[in-house]
Amino acid sequence: MTSGAWERICRVDEVSPSRPVGKVVGNSGQDRDRVCVAQLDDGQYVALLDRCPHRDIALSRGIVRGHTLVCPGHFWRFDLPSGERTDLPDCRATVYPTRLVNGWVEALLPRLQPRQSMREWLLSQARERKPTMQETAATSPEIGDTVVVNGIRTNYHDMGSGDPVVFIHGSGPGVSAWANWRLTLPALSERFRVLAPDVLGFGYTERPPETRYDLDTWTGHLVGFLDSLGLERVSVVGNSFGGALALHLATRHPRRVDRLVLMGSVGVSFPLTAGLDAVWGFEPSLSNMRALLDVFAYDRSLVNDDLARMRLEAATRPGVHEAFSSMFPAPRQDSVDALTIDEDLIRAIEQPTLVVHGRDDQVIPVSNSLRLHELIVDSQLHVFGPCGHWVQIEHADAFNRLVSDFLS
C-alpha cells in the first residue's frame, strides 16, 4: 500500500487470541470503513478489510485458530498474514499494515475516494478512453460482494449499518444495482444497512442458460438472497420493474417485509406505453441507447452520447443482451400483465408504504402510483415534477431525504 492514513481501530485489550474485533471506522459508506482486527498466536495483530457476507466477521462470531480466521456464517477461511482464502485460493481479503500506539491497534487505511455520481463516473471513463466494461469488469464499481443464492453467484452491494433495506433495480438494458442506485446507497447508508443485489439475469449476477425469467423466479431469487445473508425481515425499495418484485415479495412473504417504497412502480394493470415498449424492445445501437436515455430523463442535460456509449457497453457484455431479450418478448403487453399483482392482494398489504413517481414519466404512467396509493391503506404518495422515470437521479437529494425519513 503506497498511500493512506493511519487510523485507530480498537484498543489492544479488545482483541482476544480467539475472537476478532470488527469495527466501522467511518461513515463514508466505502469498503475501507469496515475493518476486522485479529491477534495471531505470536502476539502480532492483523487488520483486514471486512467483506464477510454476514456484514461483520466479529458480529457473526468469527473464530481465530492459529493463523486462520474462520467466519462461521459461510465457513470462509482466511490466512491472516496474507489474507488468502484457504478454502478458495483465487480469492483473498485486503490486509492493512498495522502498528501499536499507546495501547491502540492502528491500521494504514486507503484514503477516502471522493463521492462520484453514476453520470460523473461514466463520463470520466469515456473522456479518459478507458477500456470497455468487458475489459474492466474486475475493477468496475458495479462489482460488489458475491453470495451464492440457490447455486447462483449473485453480485450485490452492502453498505452502512443499522436496520437492513434492500433496493431492487429496474429493467433497463444493461442495468445493474449500482447503475440504478449509485446516488442513493451512500446517502442512505448513513442511517441504514443498505443492500442492492443484481436481480437474476441482470448486471453481474450469473445467468444460467436454462433460466425461465418470470415473477416467481425473480422473487424466489430475492428470498434466497435474504436467506443467504440471514436477513429475516427487511424494508424494500423497488424501482419500476423492481416495484413489481417488491410487491410480490410483500404479498407472498409479508413477514419478510417491514416497510415498502415503490418508485415508478409496475405491479398494477396498465396499457403498455411507447416508452416501456422501447425499453423492453431495445436493440443494441448507440442511437437507440441515446433515444432511451432521452425517454428516461425529463432533464436532457443529464444525458449525452458519452453516457449512451457507456450504457451501451454495459448492455452488450457477453450474454447480457441475450438474457434481456428473452425476458420481455413481444407482444409486450403480456409482460406487463405477467408483472401485475392481484389487487385484492395489494389491498391486504399492511406494511407502511411510500409511493413515489415522476410526474412526467414516459415509461410507467403516474396513474400506476395513484392506483397503488388508493389500494394500500397505509400509504403515502409523493409525485415529483418536473421529473421523468429517474426520480432517484433527477431529484436525488430530495428523494434520499424522503426515503430516509420514511424508513426511520
PLY file of the C-alpha trace (Angstrom):
ply
format ascii 1.0
element vertex 408
property float x
property float y
property float z
element edge 407
property int vertex1
property int vertex2
end_header
0.00 0.00 0.00
1.66 3.25 -1.07
-0.73 5.86 0.29
-3.25 6.20 3.05
-3.61 7.30 6.62
-3.01 5.61 9.97
-6.28 5.31 11.88
-7.09 3.94 15.32
-9.16 0.78 15.03
-9.50 -0.66 18.55
-7.76 -0.94 21.88
-5.31 -3.79 22.27
-7.28 -5.26 25.17
-10.42 -5.55 23.00
-8.83 -8.31 20.91
-8.59 -11.81 22.31
-6.45 -14.61 20.81
-9.56 -16.49 19.68
-12.02 -13.75 18.65
-11.60 -10.97 16.08
-12.91 -7.46 16.60
-14.95 -5.79 13.84
-15.06 -2.00 13.65
-16.70 0.58 11.43
-14.18 3.44 11.41
-16.03 5.96 9.26
-19.37 6.85 7.72
-18.39 7.27 4.08
-20.13 4.03 3.10
-16.92 2.90 1.37
-15.40 -0.52 1.92
-12.42 0.86 3.82
-14.74 1.88 6.68
-15.09 -1.78 7.73
-12.06 -3.31 9.43
-11.54 -6.60 11.25
-8.63 -6.99 13.68
-7.33 -10.39 14.80
-4.46 -11.41 17.07
-2.08 -14.15 15.99
-0.78 -16.70 18.46
2.62 -14.99 18.38
1.03 -11.76 19.65
1.04 -9.88 16.34
-2.08 -8.09 15.12
-3.59 -8.28 11.63
-6.14 -5.83 10.22
-8.10 -6.68 7.11
-10.98 -5.37 5.05
-14.17 -6.92 6.43
-16.08 -8.34 3.46
-17.99 -11.07 5.26
-21.49 -11.52 3.75
-22.90 -11.60 7.29
-21.85 -7.97 7.47
-19.21 -8.22 10.17
-16.91 -11.13 10.93
-16.97 -10.27 14.64
-20.76 -9.97 14.75
-21.08 -13.36 13.10
-18.76 -14.68 15.85
-15.66 -15.28 13.79
-13.02 -17.56 15.28
-9.22 -17.32 15.13
-7.33 -20.61 15.13
-3.59 -20.18 14.85
-3.09 -18.04 11.74
-6.56 -18.77 10.32
-9.70 -16.69 10.65
-12.95 -18.62 10.18
-16.32 -16.99 9.51
-18.96 -19.50 10.75
-21.71 -17.91 8.66
-20.33 -19.22 5.36
-17.22 -21.08 6.64
-14.88 -18.77 4.78
-11.29 -19.33 5.96
-8.65 -16.62 5.71
-4.91 -16.97 6.18
-4.33 -13.91 8.37
-0.80 -12.93 7.37
-1.63 -12.95 3.64
-5.43 -12.53 3.50
-5.71 -15.53 1.18
-8.90 -17.56 1.43
-7.62 -21.06 2.02
-11.00 -22.54 1.03
-10.95 -20.57 -2.27
-7.32 -19.75 -3.14
-8.21 -17.45 -6.05
-9.81 -15.00 -3.59
-8.26 -13.01 -0.80
-9.02 -10.25 1.69
-7.15 -6.95 1.70
-4.67 -6.87 4.59
-3.66 -3.48 6.01
-0.33 -2.67 7.71
-0.75 -2.34 11.49
1.12 -0.79 14.37
0.62 -0.43 18.14
0.49 3.12 19.54
-0.24 3.81 23.23
-2.34 0.68 23.65
-4.22 1.09 20.36
-4.14 -1.00 17.19
-3.76 1.35 14.24
-4.08 0.39 10.58
-2.90 2.13 7.43
-6.18 2.53 5.54
-6.66 3.71 1.96
-7.57 7.34 1.50
-11.24 8.14 1.10
-12.35 8.29 -2.50
-14.41 11.35 -3.44
-18.04 10.55 -3.96
-18.89 10.35 -7.62
-22.24 10.13 -9.29
-23.03 7.43 -11.82
-23.03 10.03 -14.59
-19.70 11.52 -13.47
-18.04 8.10 -13.37
-19.37 7.05 -16.76
-18.35 10.32 -18.39
-14.88 10.17 -16.84
-14.45 6.69 -18.29
-15.45 7.96 -21.73
-13.23 11.09 -21.53
-10.20 9.07 -20.47
-10.92 6.48 -23.18
-10.77 3.67 -20.64
-11.22 0.07 -21.87
-14.75 -1.19 -22.22
-16.67 -2.65 -19.29
-15.98 -6.11 -20.63
-12.26 -5.43 -20.13
-12.54 -3.70 -16.76
-15.09 -5.95 -15.05
-12.70 -6.72 -12.20
-12.39 -3.02 -11.25
-15.81 -1.69 -12.21
-17.73 -0.08 -9.34
-20.68 -2.19 -10.49
-18.88 -5.19 -8.97
-19.63 -5.58 -5.25
-19.72 -8.61 -2.99
-20.71 -12.10 -4.11
-23.03 -14.56 -2.39
-24.27 -17.89 -3.75
-28.08 -17.91 -3.92
-29.70 -21.21 -4.86
-26.50 -22.17 -6.65
-26.25 -18.82 -8.49
-23.34 -16.44 -7.85
-25.10 -13.17 -7.09
-23.46 -9.74 -7.24
-24.62 -7.26 -4.61
-23.63 -4.11 -2.75
-23.67 -3.88 1.05
-23.02 -0.59 2.81
-23.61 1.07 6.17
-25.09 -0.37 9.34
-28.43 -0.37 11.10
-31.82 -1.67 10.02
-31.50 -3.51 6.67
-33.01 -2.02 3.50
-32.96 -3.92 0.19
-33.02 -1.94 -3.07
-34.41 -3.63 -6.21
-33.45 -2.05 -9.53
-35.45 -1.60 -12.73
-35.27 -3.46 -16.05
-33.49 -1.14 -18.49
-30.95 -2.62 -20.91
-27.57 -3.01 -19.23
-28.95 -2.03 -15.82
-27.31 -3.11 -12.58
-27.93 -2.36 -8.93
-25.01 0.06 -8.91
-26.18 1.93 -12.02
-29.69 2.29 -10.61
-28.85 3.19 -7.01
-25.39 4.80 -7.19
-26.64 8.14 -5.88
-28.88 6.56 -3.25
-26.80 3.93 -1.46
-24.10 6.20 0.04
-26.71 8.65 1.36
-28.99 6.01 2.90
-26.04 4.05 4.32
-25.52 6.86 6.82
-28.61 5.63 8.70
-29.22 2.08 7.46
-27.55 -1.06 6.23
-28.34 -0.87 2.52
-28.16 -3.90 0.24
-28.66 -3.85 -3.52
-28.44 -7.12 -5.48
-28.22 -7.51 -9.22
-31.53 -9.26 -9.91
-31.24 -12.67 -11.58
-30.47 -12.13 -15.27
-29.12 -8.59 -14.81
-25.79 -6.96 -14.08
-23.02 -9.21 -12.82
-25.20 -11.91 -11.29
-24.85 -15.26 -13.07
-27.34 -16.03 -15.84
-27.83 -19.80 -16.07
-28.82 -20.55 -19.68
-31.83 -22.64 -18.69
-33.39 -19.92 -16.53
-37.03 -19.07 -17.12
-37.45 -15.41 -16.25
-40.77 -14.66 -14.56
-42.14 -13.11 -11.39
-41.90 -16.33 -9.37
-38.28 -16.94 -10.45
-37.15 -13.40 -9.65
-38.96 -13.36 -6.30
-37.57 -16.79 -5.38
-34.08 -15.47 -6.07
-34.72 -12.45 -3.83
-35.99 -14.65 -0.99
-32.92 -16.84 -1.42
-30.76 -13.72 -1.26
-32.33 -12.75 2.07
-31.90 -16.29 3.38
-28.26 -16.47 2.28
-27.43 -13.33 4.24
-29.50 -14.30 7.26
-31.95 -11.42 6.82
-35.29 -12.34 8.36
-37.09 -9.00 7.87
-36.12 -6.01 5.73
-37.55 -2.85 4.29
-37.70 -2.92 0.50
-37.32 -0.16 -2.11
-38.42 -1.19 -5.61
-37.92 0.84 -8.79
-40.16 0.26 -11.85
-39.86 -3.48 -12.63
-38.29 -3.78 -9.17
-41.50 -2.38 -7.71
-43.41 -5.40 -9.02
-40.86 -7.69 -7.36
-41.18 -5.72 -4.12
-44.98 -6.02 -4.25
-44.79 -9.74 -4.97
-42.39 -10.21 -2.07
-44.65 -8.22 0.27
-47.80 -10.13 -0.74
-46.27 -13.62 -0.90
-43.89 -13.26 2.07
-45.38 -10.48 4.21
-43.40 -11.42 7.33
-40.16 -10.70 5.48
-41.07 -7.07 4.71
-41.07 -4.25 7.25
-41.67 -1.10 5.17
-42.17 -0.67 1.45
-41.11 2.03 -1.02
-42.40 1.85 -4.60
-40.86 4.23 -7.14
-42.29 4.49 -10.67
-43.61 1.02 -9.99
-45.02 -1.72 -12.18
-47.43 -4.12 -10.44
-50.90 -2.90 -11.39
-52.58 -3.23 -14.76
-51.92 -0.51 -17.36
-51.70 -0.26 -21.16
-48.15 -0.70 -22.45
-46.57 2.73 -23.03
-44.42 3.56 -26.04
-41.58 4.29 -23.62
-41.72 0.89 -21.94
-42.08 -0.84 -25.30
-38.86 0.88 -26.39
-37.08 -0.14 -23.17
-38.04 -3.80 -23.33
-37.67 -3.99 -27.11
-34.21 -2.39 -27.14
-31.92 -3.42 -29.98
-28.29 -2.50 -29.41
-27.06 0.63 -31.15
-25.74 3.95 -29.97
-28.69 5.84 -31.46
-31.20 3.53 -29.78
-29.48 3.88 -26.41
-29.35 7.66 -26.73
-33.06 7.70 -27.57
-33.80 5.59 -24.48
-31.87 7.94 -22.21
-33.96 10.81 -23.56
-37.09 8.83 -22.64
-35.86 8.13 -19.11
-34.86 11.66 -18.17
-37.01 14.78 -18.19
-33.85 16.88 -17.81
-31.99 16.31 -21.10
-28.82 17.87 -19.67
-28.32 14.64 -17.72
-27.69 12.61 -20.88
-25.38 12.77 -23.87
-23.63 10.49 -26.36
-20.78 9.62 -23.97
-23.23 8.37 -21.36
-25.14 6.46 -24.04
-21.91 4.83 -25.23
-21.04 3.62 -21.74
-24.52 2.24 -21.10
-24.43 0.51 -24.49
-21.23 -1.25 -23.46
-22.94 -2.42 -20.28
-25.91 -3.72 -22.30
-23.72 -5.67 -24.72
-21.38 -7.51 -22.38
-21.32 -11.22 -23.32
-24.68 -12.85 -22.57
-26.36 -9.69 -21.26
-28.49 -8.76 -24.25
-29.35 -12.39 -24.96
-30.81 -12.77 -21.47
-32.52 -9.37 -21.61
-34.20 -10.01 -24.95
-35.67 -13.27 -23.63
-37.34 -11.60 -20.64
-39.92 -9.35 -22.27
-40.75 -10.68 -25.76
-43.49 -9.25 -27.97
-46.37 -8.80 -27.51
-45.06 -6.85 -24.51
-48.47 -6.14 -23.05
-48.29 -9.78 -21.96
-45.15 -8.93 -19.95
-46.95 -6.03 -18.26
-49.79 -8.37 -17.34
-47.37 -11.04 -16.09
-45.92 -8.50 -13.63
-49.36 -7.46 -12.36
-50.25 -8.37 -8.77
-53.86 -9.21 -7.91
-55.44 -6.06 -6.50
-57.03 -7.94 -3.60
-53.53 -8.98 -2.52
-52.29 -5.41 -2.79
-55.25 -4.20 -0.70
-54.18 -6.66 2.00
-50.72 -5.08 2.36
-50.41 -3.83 5.94
-46.86 -2.51 5.81
-46.41 1.27 5.78
-45.77 2.15 2.12
-44.28 5.18 0.38
-45.31 5.55 -3.27
-43.10 7.83 -5.42
-43.39 8.82 -9.08
-42.11 11.34 -11.61
-44.98 13.43 -12.93
-43.58 13.39 -16.49
-42.64 9.69 -16.61
-42.86 8.35 -20.18
-42.09 4.75 -19.22
-44.51 3.93 -16.38
-47.63 6.12 -16.14
-48.11 8.15 -12.97
-51.62 6.64 -12.80
-49.92 3.43 -11.55
-48.80 5.15 -8.38
-52.17 6.82 -7.92
-53.79 3.39 -8.08
-51.29 1.85 -5.65
-51.95 4.71 -3.23
-55.68 4.02 -3.47
-55.23 0.30 -2.86
-52.75 0.36 0.04
-54.46 1.77 3.13
-51.28 2.74 5.00
-49.62 4.57 2.11
-48.21 7.99 1.28
-47.85 9.38 -2.24
-45.21 11.83 -3.43
-45.13 12.97 -7.07
-42.01 14.83 -8.27
-42.22 17.37 -11.06
-40.64 18.19 -13.39
-39.33 14.64 -13.43
-39.25 11.60 -15.70
-38.57 7.96 -14.83
-35.32 8.75 -12.96
-36.59 10.22 -9.68
-33.56 8.88 -7.81
-31.24 10.68 -10.25
-33.15 13.81 -11.28
-34.14 14.64 -7.69
-31.50 12.62 -5.84
-31.15 14.72 -2.69
-34.89 15.20 -2.16
-35.58 11.53 -2.90
-32.89 10.37 -0.47
-34.24 12.59 2.32
-37.82 11.47 1.66
-36.99 7.77 1.73
-34.61 8.06 4.70
-37.19 9.89 6.79
-39.92 7.41 5.82
-37.82 4.37 6.68
-36.87 5.90 10.02
0 1
1 2
2 3
3 4
4 5
5 6
6 7
7 8
8 9
9 10
10 11
11 12
12 13
13 14
14 15
15 16
16 17
17 18
18 19
19 20
20 21
21 22
22 23
23 24
24 25
25 26
26 27
27 28
28 29
29 30
30 31
31 32
32 33
33 34
34 35
35 36
36 37
37 38
38 39
39 40
40 41
41 42
42 43
43 44
44 45
45 46
46 47
47 48
48 49
49 50
50 51
51 52
52 53
53 54
54 55
55 56
56 57
57 58
58 59
59 60
60 61
61 62
62 63
63 64
64 65
65 66
66 67
67 68
68 69
69 70
70 71
71 72
72 73
73 74
74 75
75 76
76 77
77 78
78 79
79 80
80 81
81 82
82 83
83 84
84 85
85 86
86 87
87 88
88 89
89 90
90 91
91 92
92 93
93 94
94 95
95 96
96 97
97 98
98 99
99 100
100 101
101 102
102 103
103 104
104 105
105 106
106 107
107 108
108 109
109 110
110 111
111 112
112 113
113 114
114 115
115 116
116 117
117 118
118 119
119 120
120 121
121 122
122 123
123 124
124 125
125 126
126 127
127 128
128 129
129 130
130 131
131 132
132 133
133 134
134 135
135 136
136 137
137 138
138 139
139 140
140 141
141 142
142 143
143 144
144 145
145 146
146 147
147 148
148 149
149 150
150 151
151 152
152 153
153 154
154 155
155 156
156 157
157 158
158 159
159 160
160 161
161 162
162 163
163 164
164 165
165 166
166 167
167 168
168 169
169 170
170 171
171 172
172 173
173 174
174 175
175 176
176 177
177 178
178 179
179 180
180 181
181 182
182 183
183 184
184 185
185 186
186 187
187 188
188 189
189 190
190 191
191 192
192 193
193 194
194 195
195 196
196 197
197 198
198 199
199 200
200 201
201 202
202 203
203 204
204 205
205 206
206 207
207 208
208 209
209 210
210 211
211 212
212 213
213 214
214 215
215 216
216 217
217 218
218 219
219 220
220 221
221 222
222 223
223 224
224 225
225 226
226 227
227 228
228 229
229 230
230 231
231 232
232 233
233 234
234 235
235 236
236 237
237 238
238 239
239 240
240 241
241 242
242 243
243 244
244 245
245 246
246 247
247 248
248 249
249 250
250 251
251 252
252 253
253 254
254 255
255 256
256 257
257 258
258 259
259 260
260 261
261 262
262 263
263 264
264 265
265 266
266 267
267 268
268 269
269 270
270 271
271 272
272 273
273 274
274 275
275 276
276 277
277 278
278 279
279 280
280 281
281 282
282 283
283 284
284 285
285 286
286 287
287 288
288 289
289 290
290 291
291 292
292 293
293 294
294 295
295 296
296 297
297 298
298 299
299 300
300 301
301 302
302 303
303 304
304 305
305 306
306 307
307 308
308 309
309 310
310 311
311 312
312 313
313 314
314 315
315 316
316 317
317 318
318 319
319 320
320 321
321 322
322 323
323 324
324 325
325 326
326 327
327 328
328 329
329 330
330 331
331 332
332 333
333 334
334 335
335 336
336 337
337 338
338 339
339 340
340 341
341 342
342 343
343 344
344 345
345 346
346 347
347 348
348 349
349 350
350 351
351 352
352 353
353 354
354 355
355 356
356 357
357 358
358 359
359 360
360 361
361 362
362 363
363 364
364 365
365 366
366 367
367 368
368 369
369 370
370 371
371 372
372 373
373 374
374 375
375 376
376 377
377 378
378 379
379 380
380 381
381 382
382 383
383 384
384 385
385 386
386 387
387 388
388 389
389 390
390 391
391 392
392 393
393 394
394 395
395 396
396 397
397 398
398 399
399 400
400 401
401 402
402 403
403 404
404 405
405 406
406 407
